[in-house]
Amino acid sequence: MDRPAFVLHEHRRPQHHFDLRLEENGVLRSWAVPRGMPVGPSDNRLAVPVPDHAMDHLDYSDADKDVADTGWWEEHDRNERRIVFTLHGRGEPRRYVLVHTGRDWLLRLTKEQPGATS
C-alpha cells in the first residue's frame, strides 16, 4: 500500500521556523509554522499556507534547511474548516488538527493520541 509522505523542514534563515509538508495529489502541500510543532493539546501554533512544493523536497536540505522529521501521514477527518491527521515519523505517531481560520490555519496536537489509553 502506498502511503502519502510528509516532511517537516527546520529553517534557520531568514528567521527560524518549520515547514510542514503533506503529500497530496502529487505535490507537497505546505504550511510555515513559525513557532514549531505544538507539544501539547493546549498549544495553538500559527500555520501559514505557502506554495506547494515538488516531491523532491521530501529529502531536500541545504546550508539553511534540514529535515527535522519525515515519514508518512494518514488523514482521519477533513472538511473545509479542518484536517485531522496522524504523522508517522521517526518517533511515536502524533495526531494533529489543522483548523482553517479564514486566512491562515492553526495547528494543534489532539487530546487523543494514537496508542493512548484512557
N, C-alpha and C positions, 0 to 999 in steps of 0.2 A: 504494500500500500504506500502510495506517495503522500508524504505529509508536507504541508506548507512550512517553509522555513521562516525563521526570524533571526535578526541580528540586533544587538544593542551596541552601538558605537559610542566610545568615550572620546569627545573632542577636547583638546586643550586650548585651541585658538578659534576664533578671536576671543571668546570667553568660554570658560569651562562649561560644558553641557553634555548631554547624552542625546543620541538619536535612536528612537525605537523604530525598527523597520519590520513590517509583516508582509510576507509574500502573499500576493493576491492577484489573480489574472495575469501572471507572467511578469509582474513588477514588484518592487518593494514599496508598499505604501508606508509613508514615513511621517513621524512627528518628532520635533525637537522638544526635549524635556530638560529645561534649564537647571532644575534642582536635583536631577537624578530620579531613579525609580523610588516609589513610595516604599517605606519599610514597615508600615503598619496601616491598619484599616482607617485610622483617623487622618492619615496624610493625604491631602489633596495636592497633586502636582500638576501644574500647567503643562499641557501638551499642545504645542503649536504645529498645525499641519504644515508640512513642507513638500516640495515637489516629489513625486515618485522617483525612485532610483532603479537603475537596472539591476538585474540579478547578480552581476559581477561584484556588487557591493557587499555580498554576503561575507566575503573574507578579505575585504579591502582594508588596508591600513597604510599609513604614511607617517611622516615625522610628527604630525599633529593629531592623528586619529588612530585609535586602537580598537580592536574587537573586545568589548568587555564581556559579552556573553553571546552565544549562538546555539541554535538547536531548531526545534520545530514548535509550532503552536497549534492549538485547537480552539475552535470557536464553539461556545456553548449557547449563546443567545445574541441576537442582533435585531435592532430596529433603527429607525432614522436618528434616534437620540442616544443610542449606546451600543457598545460591543463588549460582551463578556467573553473572556478568553483565558486560556492557561498557556504559559510559556514553559516548555520542557527544554531547559538549557543544561548547563554544566552542573548546577546544584539541584536542589529539590524543586519539583514543579511548583509554580506560583500562579495563582489565579488573580486576574486584574479585570477592571472595568474601565473603559474609556467612555466618558459622558460628554456628549456634544453640548456646548453652552451657547451655541449660536454662531460665534466666530471661531472660537478655539475649542479645545477639549480639556477635560480634567481626567487625570489618570489616578486611579485608586486601587489599592490592594483590597480584595474582598475579605469579609469576615470569615467566610467558609473557604477553607483551603483544601486542595487535594490530599487525601490520606489522613486528614484531621478527624479525630474522633471527639464527640461531644460528651 
